[in-house]
């Protein structure tokens, strides 16, 4: 349908305007049904936390995502567990055997020094697409805005494809307060000083997603989206919900609709 005026959306394969979902063990049968209808509005799929290590039919799940044009990767907690147990070589072999060519370098649970993370990126960027994460899952740890900005810039310069801003699956840490409230000053500073097309904002709730759509635009990169929420999110991006109703006026010439980037 094309009779409504709505904000232009990037087209797959997208380099921004990404919807990155989180998979916490969606059964293969259910996943097939979801992807049959909605794969065109999903770009990346994270196998949440370290669950890939115990997921049944993992090879089939990874293949299904890839066949649907979706980039699968394992949650950063898996990487951190392997780092903690000194099993990174085994982890890399595991990813290669599955045909996963995206890897998350994170420090959400462990305090892995920035220089070590940068070294990992330098070592792996020729073999993997890299997503790095900034921020802690510990809601009591509060980074200065300048630290967020510095880390994001250094991670991107080292060779990351994207940087994720930590928000947890609950949306209660990192870029959020304990009660789920967004830290608007932090977000404005990042979007004003760093290329937001290279940032994936973790936004698990509809309220948080709508904030980023209004603040950054309909083609903001959003992560930790629940599989069952992707259609509602796409409607929000297109101004088809009350809270984003006037998006097409604000972003009338946001993007040439024939562009994929």
Secondary structure, 3 states (H helix, E strand, C coil): CCCCCCCCCCCCCCCCCCEEEEECCCCHHHHHHHHHHHHHHCCEEEECCCHHHHCCCHHHHHHHHHHCCCEEEECHHHHHHHHHCCCHHHHHHHHHHHCCCEEEECCCCCCCCHHHHHHHHHHHCCCCEEEEEECCCCCCCCCCHHHHHHHHHHHHHHCCCEEEECCCCCCCCCCECCCCCECHHHHHHHHHHCCHHHEEEECCCHHHHHHHHHHCCCCCCEEEEEHHHHHHHHHHHCCCCHHHCCHHHHCCCCCCCCCCC
